[in-house]
Structure formats: C-alpha cells, structure tokens
Amino acid sequence: MTLILTRSVIRTLLADAVEDVEHTVARAHRDLALGRAVLPAPPAMALPDGDGTYLAMAAASAPDRLATVKLLADLPGNRDQGLPVQRSAVLAVDARTGACAALLDGAELTRIRTAAATAVATRALARADARTLGVLGTGPLARAHVRALLPGRPYELVLVWGRTQENAQALAAWVTAELGVPAKVMADARAVTEHADVLCTLTPSRDPLVLGAWLSAGQHINAVGAPPRPDHRELDTEAVRRCRIVVDAYATARAKSGEVLIPLAEGALSEDAFRTELGAVLTGEAPGRTSDEELTLFNSVGVGLQDLAVARLLIDRAGERGLGTQVDLAS
C-alpha cells in the first residue's frame, strides 16, 4: 500500500513538530557527511518553448530506509496567471523492497524543511549572543523561518522588510502576536542588513538585494530564497567574498546556485571557498564559527535528502495518528 499525504494533512502533522524537524534535518546532514546517505546533484530540465525548469531531487538513506525523488517545477510564467511559481511532489520508496511507500505534496514539506535547515545552520554558525534577527521577504517561507529560528534562542527583536509595505506590516504583527517577540518594519533591505545579527534572505530575487559593503563583523547570513537557477542571487559577489561559506551540499550548490556560480565565473572566489558542507560542520570535520568577528554565510539551495528525512518523519507520524490515505497502486 502507498500512503498519500496531502498538503493539509502534512500541515497538521508538522504543526507541533518544529524541534523534531530541526533534529531530523540535522541528522540527515550528519548522515551525508558520514557516508550513510547518498545525494547526487539534481539534473535540471528545460523545454525549448518555455522559461520553466524541472529539477529531479533524488536521495537515499540507509538509516531512514528510504529512497526518494522530488520533482520540482519552477515556472515563472505561473505568476502572471495567479498560480504558484514552484510546485513539487515527493515520491518515496522502501529502500529494501522498492515498494512505493508514499506520495507527498511538496509545498509545506519544502517550506518547513528549508526553515529547519536554516535553523540548524544558524545554531552552528551564528554568535551565541545574537539578539536581532533580520528577515528580507514576507511570504510563507519568511513565516516558516521566524517560527523555526525563534525557539530556544535569545532574540529580542525581529526586523522585517518586504517589497510590499502592507505585507511587511502583516508579518511584523504576526511575529509579535503569535511568537511574542517585538518586530519592526524597516525602510529598506539595507537598514535590515546593517542592524541584524542574523540575516535571512527569503525572496525569489534575480538581482542582489544585499551588498557586501553593508555587512559588519560577526554577522551570520542565511541566503535561502533565490530560485534554483544559476543567474539568480540575493547577495552580490562582494557579500559572498567577505564571508566564510557553508553550503548544504557542494555538488548541488555547484549545479544551481547563483551565489556560487556567479562569483566563480567572475574569478572572485575559488571552488575551495564553497566546499564546506553543513554536515561536516555538524560532525566536527569542519569548524563552525571560529571567532566573534567572523562573517559567516549559509548558502541554502535545498537538497533532496532534507525532503527524504522529513518524509520519513511524516510517514511515521501519519502511521501513529492514523492520518493520510492508503492506496494500492498495483491494483
């Protein structure tokens, strides 16, 4: 039997699982570093008559006993039709038998695992005394990030900027009402950047929103929002060059991250600058933050192993709670 998990069921299953998802994603990156999981670079497919890109994000994990693939469609033209620019679904098979274990909608899963990866990286790389969280972007990914980053951390203020003032005000009000932390809307991206101890960029920007000249010693930046395209980025080359860089997975970042590919093409940085993976930091193979003055950057492009790990969590939770729909695909 195959378990079908819709977006609404996934949302229910993850509503009280912020810490569990963070621990699950951290373990997945440690498994990758220790050779217990496999994560190839995803192929990008484009049709000749459109601007869409289709990514097949595959992974396999011995501890989770799953092999998965998420097919992600990135379709900028959908925006003009009032449709989501990105849509995805995750197919999971039992790694031992090959039986189709589950089919999951990808939207909520992707948002939550992306925010969890940022939380894991921030815990490993940000200063312990970071007090101000900066957020560029106001969509669902921003809400997921604030919810993931605030628990257990001493933030005293959240700074918000978005292209639409109304949306920025709504996000700030939600942060204060739902999470109990004061939030303030800033005039522009520069103001947020200059005053944040931890900065999250969460926009689908093609051109840089954050300039290297705005950064100051000791900050930690999470570059998250840019689509998986080599010509899209939220940080300029100088911002990337000034930081010590940690990526979620080198092969994936090398294939589809503008934050990586553009500085490489410009000759501003070498390949070695991008080789440190989050899993290596978590296992102690590579250092985390090395000083209070160091500028650190987590370049998050999103990887299939994160999808797999959260799919495992969802399958187990659904079984415990009797949620989801079972379908016999072989009937």
N, C-alpha and C positions, 0 to 999 in steps of 0.2 A: 504493500500500500504506500501511496505517496501523500505526504502531508502538504496541504495548500494553506499558506498563511497570507491573508490579505493585509493591506495597509492598516486597516482599522484594528485588526487583531494584533498585528505587530506593535502598534502604538499602545495597546492595552498591556501587552506583555512587557514592554520596556518602560512603562510609566514609572515604576518604582525600582528601576534597575541601573541607575546612574553609576554607582560604585561597582556593581557587578560587571557592567560593560567595560569600564575602565580597566579592571583587573583582567578581564578576558582579552582585551586588545593588547595589554602589556605582555601577557603570557604568549600571545601569538607572535609578537615581535621577538621575544626571547627564544621561542621555538625556532624561528627562522635563523637567528644567529647561531643556534646550537645544532643546526642541521636536521631538525626534526620535522621541518615543513619545507615545501617547495613552492617557489613563487617566480614563474617566468615573467618576462616583460610582456605586457599585453600588445597584441597586434592592433593597429589602427586601420580601419577600413573606410574608404570614402567612395561614394558613387560618382560617376563623371558628370551628372547633371544636377548636383546639389551641393550645399555647403555643410551637409551633415557628416559627422564622424561616428563610427561604431567601434566600440572597444570591447574585446573579449577578455575579461579579467579573471584569469584562472588561478587556482591554488590547490594544494593538497596538504593534509596534515595528518601525521601518524597519531599524535595524542588525541586529536578530535575525531579521528576515524572517518574523515570526510574528504571528498574532492569536490570542488565547486567551480562554477564559472558564472560570472555576472556579465550579461550583455548590456552595456551602457550605450544608449543612443544620445548623442549631443547634437541637437538640431536647432540652431539659432533662429531659423525661419519660423519656428513654432511661436516665438514671442509675438509676432505680428498677428497671429491667429488666436491669441489668448490661451495658448497651450503651454505646458511645461517645456522648457528648453531641454531638460535632461529627463529621460525615463530609463528605468532599468528593471531587470528581474534576475533573481539568483536561482540557479539550478544546483541542487546538492545531491550527490550520490554517495552511498555507503562505500568507503574505501576498500573494504574487504570483499564485498559481494558484487559491487557495481550496481546494486538496486537503486532506483531513483527514490531518495529519501524525502525530498521536499522541494517545493517550488515556492519562492517567496517574492513578494513585491519588494522592489529595491529602494524606494524613496525614503521611507522612515528609517530603515536599516542603515542606509548610507549616511544620512544626517547624523544619526546617533553614534555610529562607529567613527565617523570623521571627527566629531567633537571629542569623543573618548581618546582618540589618538593624540589630539592636541593637548588634552589634559595630562596624558602620560608624558608627553614631551616637555610640557611646562613644568611638571613636577621634577623632572630630571635636569632641566636646563635653566630655569628662572632662579633669580636670587631668592633666598628664603625670606627676605624682608620685603618682597614686592607687595605694595599696598594698592596700586592703581592699575586697573585693567582697562585697556583701550580696545574698542570694537569699531571696525570700519565695515559697514554693511548692516542692514536691518531686517533681512529676511529670516526664514525659518532656520537657516544654518547659524545665524547670529544668536537666536534664542537657544538653540541646542548647545552652543558653545558656552554661553554665560551659565546655563544650568549645569554644565559639566565642570566648568572651571571654578565656580564659587565654593562648593562644599569642601570643608576642611582646610581652607586657605584664608589668610588674614587680609583679604581685600577690603578696603574701606570705601572705595569709590569706583564706579564704572563710568567711563567716558564713551560717548556714542557719537558717531557721525554717519549720515547716510545721504544719498543724493536727493532724497525727498524729505523735507523737514518734518512733515506730518508723520512719516514712518519712523523717523528718528525719535520724535517725541513719544510715540506709542511704545517703542522699545524701551525707552528710559522709564516710562511709567510702569511698564510690565516688570522690569527688573526690580524696581523699588517695592511694588505691591506684592509680587509673587515670591521674590527671593530675599527681600528685606535689606537690600544694600542700596545706599544712595546712588543715583545715576544722573548724569548731566549731559545734555546735548551740546556739542561743540560746533564752532562755526565752520570748520573745515577739517580735512584729513591731517593737515599739518599740526593743528592745535592738539588733536588727539595723540598723534605720534610723539610730539615733544613732551607731553605730560604723562605718558603711560610708562609704567614699569614693565608691564607685559602687554604686547600689542597683537591683536588678531586681525588679519586682513581677510574679509569674508565676502568679497564681491566678485562678480564674473567679468572683471575688467580685462581689457586687452592692453591698455596702456598703463604705465606705472602710476599708482596713487601715492606711494611712499618714496621719498628721495633720501639718499644716503646722508645728505647734509643735515637732515632733520634728526638723525639718530644721536643718542648720547650713551656714554659708557654705562655698562651694567644692564642695559635693556635686553629683554628677550622678545623675539618676534616670531609669530606663527603665521607663515604665508600659506593660506588654505584655499582661497576662493576661486582663483583663476581656473578656467576650464582646462581640460587635458589637451592642450594644443601648444605647439612649440613657439607660437608667436603671441601668446597671451601671458601677461605677468602683472603682478600688483606692486612689485618692488623694482626700482631701477638698478642698473648694474652696480652703481656705487654703494647702494644699500647692501646688496648681496656681498660685494667685495669686502666690506668692512666687518662682516660677521664671521664667526666660526659656525659652519653649516653642518646640520644633521638632517638627513633625509629619511623618509620611511623605508624606501628600498632603492638602491642605486640604479639598478637596471631599469626600473620603471621611471624614475625621475629623469634618467638619461634619455629615455624614449619620448617623454611627453610633457616635460616641464619647461615653460618659458623662462622661469627663474634660473634654470640650469643652462639651457641650450643657448640663450642669447648671450650671457657673459662668456660662455665657451667660444661662441662664434666670433665675439669681439676680441678674444685673446686676453680678457681681463683676469681670468682665473684658469687654472689647470684642472684636469679631470680629478686629481687628487683632492681638490678642495671639496668635492661633493661625495666622496666615497664613504664617509662615516654614516652608518645606518643607526636608527634608533635602537634596534635590538642589540647592537654592540655596546651602546651606552648602558642599556639596562642590565646586561650580563657582566659589565665591568671590563670588557675587552677594550673599550674606548672610554676616555673620561667624559663626565658630564661638564658642568660649568667648572672652569679652572680658576676663576678669580671674580671678585665682585665688580671689576671694571670690564670684564669681557662682554662683548656683544655677541649674542647667540641667535641663531635662526633655525627654526624647524621648518623645512620645506616639505609640506604635506601635499602629495599628489593623489593619495588614496590608493590602496592596494587590495587585491582580491583576497589576500589572507585575512585582512580585517573583516571582510564580508563573511568569509568562512567561519571565523571564530564566533561572530555574533549569530550567524545562522545556527551553529551548534547550540549556543545558549538558548535561542528561540525555540528550536526543536525540543530541547529538554524541558523548557518551561511550558510549552504547549502541551506536552505529554503529561506533565504533573497537574496541569489545570484543566485538561480536557478541552482545549481550545483548538481551533483550526478545523479544516475539512479533510477527511481521508478519501482518496480517490484511487481506484485500481487502474493504472494506466495501461496495464497489459490485458485488460478485459476486452 
